[in-house]
C-alpha cells in the first residue's frame, strides 16, 4: 500500500490491522499522531468548525486534478500548530496588568520590584509584569504617587513626557492639559519634548500653556493621600473645576470673577466643608440646589 494511501486511510480511521502495522512503521507516524493529538486538545478551546475529510476531498476535486501528497498536508497542519503556539506565547507574554480608579476612589498597587504606587481617582496604570525584569516601564493616565524601592529604576510614561526614577518618592499628574511632577525624596528625571530636567527632593515641575517651569515645594507628600485638597494662589475657576470633578456636580457662578485667587485647603469627603472653605475667604455665598447643582454668588448681592 502506498504511503499517501496509508495516511489517507489512517485519517479516515479506516485501516485494517495489517495496514495499521504498516502505518506504525512509517518514519513520521509518531509525528502524525502527535499532530492529531494536539488538534484534539485545541478542539475544545476553539469553536471554529473544520470541514470533515469528505468535504475537504470534494473541495479539492474542484481544483485542477493533481496527486494529493498527504505527508505535505500533515506538515502544513503541523506548521499551523507551530504558528498557533508561537502567537499564543507572544500574546500571553505581552499581556499587561491594568488598574483603573473611579470617581472618589484610590488604589494601591505593588509593582514586581516591590515599589508601591498609589493611584488617585479617575486614573489608570498599565504595565507588563512578565517583562518587568527586562522592561521596567509603565503607562500612566491621571495621577499617581510612587514610592520606589531602593536601587530599583523604572520609567513612568505619559502622553506628555516620561519620568525616570531611582529609589525615590514622587507624584505625577498627566491628565487633560496638565503635566506635573513633584519629587519628595531622591531624584527624578523628566523628559518633555526631548528636554531633560532633573528634580531633586523639594522640587516640582509643571507645564503651563506649553511652557515648562521648575519650582520649590514645601510639602512632604501629596495632599490627596490625606484625602485633602490644597490650593495656593489658585484661580477660582480651577478650584471650582476640582470640586465639580471630585463630587460630580455642576457649580454655577453668578456675577463672580473666575480669576479671583484662592489659598486654602479642605477635606475631600464633605461637599459642604469644601464650599465653606472656598467661599468664606472670598466673601462669597453658596446654595446647594440639589444633589447635582450648586450656585455661588457674591455675598454683597
N, C-alpha and C positions, 0 to 999 in steps of 0.2 A: 504494500500500500504506500502511495506517495506521501511525503512529509506533509504537504499542504492539505491533502485529504484527511490525514490523521488529525491535524489541528482543527480542521473544519468540523469533523465528526465529534471531536472532544468538546468543542464549544457548544455543540448541539446536544451533548450528553448522550451520544448515540454510538459509543464504542463497545464492541464485544470484548470479552475477557482477553482474547488474544491481541486484539487491536490496542486495548488499554496497556498491555505489557509493552507493546511496540512503541506506544506514545511515551511511556515512562522512561524508555531507553533513549529518547531523543536528547540531544545535547542541551537544549534550552527548556526542557519540560518543567524543571523546578521553577525557572523564572516565569514561565507562563502561568503556572499555578499561583505563584505569589502575586502576579498582576491581578488575577481574578479575585483572589482573597482580599486584596486591598480595595478592589472595586466594590465588593460586597460590604466591606466595612464602611465605606463612604456613602453607600446607598442610603443608609438610614439618616445621614446628615444632609442629604441633598434631595430635594423633592423633584428635581428635573427628571423627566421621563425619557428613557433611552429606547429607541426602536429595537424590537426583537430581531433575531437573525434573519427571519424570513423577509421582514420589511426592508432590512438593510440589503438583502440579496436582490429584492425587487428593484430597489433604487439603483443598485449597481448595474442591473441588467439594462436600465435605461441609458446608461452611459455606453460609449463605444466599447465593443467587445474586447476584452483583454483578459489574460490569465491573472487570477487573484493570488497574490502572494500572502498567505495568511501569517507567515512569520513577520513580514513587514507590517501587517495590520496590527499585530500584537506589540511590535516595537513602537508603533505610533501611540498605541494606548499607554504604553509604559512612559513615553515622553510626556503625555498629558498628565499622568500622575506625578512625575518628577516636577513639572511646572507648577502643578497644584500645590505640592508640598512646599515648593520654594516660595510661592506667593503667600501661603499660609504663614510661614515663619517670618517673612518680611513684614506683613501687616501686623502680625501678633507682636513682634519685637518693637514696632513703631507705635504701638497703641499708647496713647497718652493718658495721664491722670489729670482730670479736670475738676476744679472746685468752683462753685458759684455761690454767691450770697444774695439774699433778697433784701427788701427794704427793712431797715432796723434790725438786721441780722449780721453777726460776725462769725467767723470760723477760724479755728486754729489748726494749722497743718504742719506735720512733722515731715521734713524732707528726708531722702535716703541717707544723707550725711548727718542727720540729727539736728540740722538747723531748723528753727521754728519760724513759721510765717503766720501772722495774724491778719486775716483778710477782712477788710472793712465792708460795710453794706454796699450792695449793688456793684459788686466787683467779681472778677473771675481770674483764676490762676490755672495755668496749664503747663505740664512738664512730663517728660518720659522717665519713668522710674527705672525701666530696664536698661536704658542707655545713659543713665546718670553718671556712671563712673567714667565714661568717655566723652560725654557732652553735658557738662554741668550748666544748664541754662533753663530758664523758664519764661513764660509769656504772661504778662500782667495787663489787665484792663480794669482800671478802677484805682483802688488804694489798698496798700498793704504795708505792714510793719514787719521788718526782717530782723531776726536775731541769729546771726550766722555763727556756726560752730567754729571754734578757734582752729586756724590753719586750713580751713575749707574755703575754696574760692568758687564762685559761680557768677553767671551773668543774668540780670533781670532785663528782659527785652520788652519794649513798649512800642506803640505806634509812633511815638515821638523820638525816642532815642533809647540807649541802653545804659545800664548801671552795672559796673564790675566791682565786686566786693571781695574782701579777705578778712574774715574774723571780725565782724563789726555789727553795729545795730543802726538801722536807718529806716526811713519811711519814704515811700514813693507814691505819688499821685499821678495817674495817667488817665484822665477822663475828660471827654468833650474837648475843650481847648486848653485844658490845664495840664502842665507837666511840672512837677515839683519834687525835689529830692532834699531830704534833711538827714544829716549824719549826726547820730547821737554818741557813737563810740567808734574808734578805729579810723578807717579811711575808705572812702568810696571814690570811684572814678566814673564821671558822667560823660557819655559820648552823645553829643547833639550836633547834627549837621556836620559830622566828621571833625568836630572840635572837642578836644579833651579838656575837662575841668576836674581837678582833684579837690575833694572836700574832706577836710579833717573834722574831728568832733567839734560840734558847736557851729558848724557852717551849714548853710542851706543854699539851694539853687532852684530858680524857677524861670519859666518863660512867660513874658508879658508882651503881648502884641508882636510876637515873633522874635523878641529880643531876650537874650539870656541875661540873668543877673544873679550874682552870689552875694549873700549877706549873712549876718550873725544871728544866732538864735540862743535863747537862754533856757529853754525847757529841756527836760531830760528824757522825755518820751512824748509821743503824740497824745493830745488831749482826748482823742476819741477812744483810746484804750481805757480811759477812766469814765467813759460814757459822758464826756463833756465836749462842748464846742467853744473854742476861744477865738476871739477876733481882736485885732489890733489895727486901729485906723482903717477899718474896712468900710466900703460904701454900703449904705443901707440896702441897695438893690441886691448886693451879694449876700448879705445877712438874710434877707427875706427869701432869696432863692435857696439858701441852705435849709431854712426852716420848712419851706414848701417841699423840698425833696425828701427830707427826713420823715415828715409827718404825712406826706402825700395829700396835701391840701392846697387850696388856692387862696393867696393873700391879695386883696385888692387895696390899693392905697388911694386916698383922696386928698388932693392938693398938698402933696408932700414931695420934696425934692429927693430923688433917689440917690443923689450924690452925697447926702449927709453922711458923716463919718461916725462909726460906732466902735467903741473899745469896751470889751467886756466878755463875760462868759456865762454859760448856762448849761444845765444838765440836759441830756437828750431824751429823757423818758417822761417829760412833763411839758406839754404844749403851753399851758398857762404860764408856767415858770419862764419858758423861753420868750414868750410875748411880753411879759412884765419886764424882764431884764433888758429886752431890746428897746421897748418904747419908753420905759421910765426915765432913762438918762437923756432922751432926745425930746422930751416934752411932747410925747405923742400918746394917744389913747388907742385902744383896740376893742373890737367887738367880735365875739365868736358867733357867727350867724347860725351855723350848723356844723356837722362833723366834717364838711368838706370846704367851708369858706370862712375866711376871717377878713374883717375890714379894719384898716389902720388909718387914723385921722390925726390932724393937728389938734392938740389939746385946747388950743385957743378958740376953736370953732364950736 
